[in-house]
Amino acid sequence: MDRKQFTEYLEDFFKKGLDLVRAKNMDYASEGDPFRNFNLAQTMGVTDSKTALMVRMCDKVSRIATLLKQERTVQDETIHDTLQDLSNYAAILSAMISNEKP
């Protein structure tokens, strides 16, 4: 892979990630609260929203570590899908933190 192929890959990766976040946000959140699924943990008194999101990130890191060592058992989620999810969760956490700033 050369530099051009690398940047084209990243452009495609981030575009797919944004498309996925848009679709999942329609399923899991609401117009007025794009973090609703993470805020639910706080509403239930389990943990704060950022920690709830970080737990999901930890799940993805664990899955990536497993997939790097062995073949996947769940056939409908590749390592690339899992990496995409992790990237999206990091971006969502960044948005969540930015939203809290005055």
QUIHU-V423303 format. One record per residue. N is the residue number from 1. PSI is psi as a letter, one per 20 degrees, with the letter a starting at -180 (999 if undefined). D_LAST is the distance of its C-alpha to the last C-alpha in whole Angstrom. Layout:
BEGIN
n=N psi=PSI d_last=D_LAST
n=N psi=PSI d_last=D_LAST
END
This chain:
BEGIN
n=1 psi=p d_last=43
n=2 psi=a d_last=42
n=3 psi=g d_last=39
n=4 psi=g d_last=39
n=5 psi=h d_last=40
n=6 psi=g d_last=37
n=7 psi=h d_last=35
n=8 psi=h d_last=36
n=9 psi=g d_last=36
n=10 psi=g d_last=32
n=11 psi=g d_last=31
n=12 psi=g d_last=33
n=13 psi=g d_last=32
n=14 psi=h d_last=28
n=15 psi=g d_last=29
n=16 psi=h d_last=31
n=17 psi=g d_last=28
n=18 psi=g d_last=26
n=19 psi=g d_last=28
n=20 psi=g d_last=29
n=21 psi=g d_last=25
n=22 psi=g d_last=25
n=23 psi=g d_last=28
n=24 psi=h d_last=27
n=25 psi=h d_last=24
n=26 psi=h d_last=26
n=27 psi=h d_last=28
n=28 psi=i d_last=26
n=29 psi=a d_last=23
n=30 psi=r d_last=22
n=31 psi=g d_last=21
n=32 psi=i d_last=18
n=33 psi=n d_last=18
n=34 psi=i d_last=18
n=35 psi=j d_last=18
n=36 psi=g d_last=20
n=37 psi=h d_last=23
n=38 psi=h d_last=21
n=39 psi=h d_last=19
n=40 psi=h d_last=23
n=41 psi=h d_last=23
n=42 psi=g d_last=21
n=43 psi=h d_last=22
n=44 psi=i d_last=26
n=45 psi=j d_last=25
n=46 psi=g d_last=26
n=47 psi=r d_last=23
n=48 psi=r d_last=19
n=49 psi=g d_last=18
n=50 psi=h d_last=17
n=51 psi=h d_last=21
n=52 psi=g d_last=22
n=53 psi=g d_last=21
n=54 psi=h d_last=23
n=55 psi=g d_last=26
n=56 psi=h d_last=26
n=57 psi=g d_last=26
n=58 psi=h d_last=28
n=59 psi=g d_last=31
n=60 psi=g d_last=31
n=61 psi=g d_last=31
n=62 psi=g d_last=34
n=63 psi=g d_last=36
n=64 psi=g d_last=35
n=65 psi=g d_last=37
n=66 psi=g d_last=40
n=67 psi=h d_last=40
n=68 psi=h d_last=41
n=69 psi=h d_last=44
n=70 psi=r d_last=45
n=71 psi=q d_last=46
n=72 psi=q d_last=44
n=73 psi=g d_last=45
n=74 psi=o d_last=43
n=75 psi=i d_last=44
n=76 psi=j d_last=41
n=77 psi=o d_last=38
n=78 psi=r d_last=39
n=79 psi=h d_last=37
n=80 psi=h d_last=36
n=81 psi=g d_last=34
n=82 psi=g d_last=33
n=83 psi=h d_last=31
n=84 psi=g d_last=30
n=85 psi=g d_last=28
n=86 psi=g d_last=27
n=87 psi=g d_last=25
n=88 psi=g d_last=24
n=89 psi=h d_last=22
n=90 psi=g d_last=21
n=91 psi=h d_last=19
n=92 psi=g d_last=18
n=93 psi=g d_last=17
n=94 psi=g d_last=15
n=95 psi=g d_last=13
n=96 psi=g d_last=12
n=97 psi=g d_last=11
n=98 psi=h d_last=9
n=99 psi=h d_last=8
n=100 psi=i d_last=6
n=101 psi=q d_last=4
n=102 psi=999 d_last=0
END
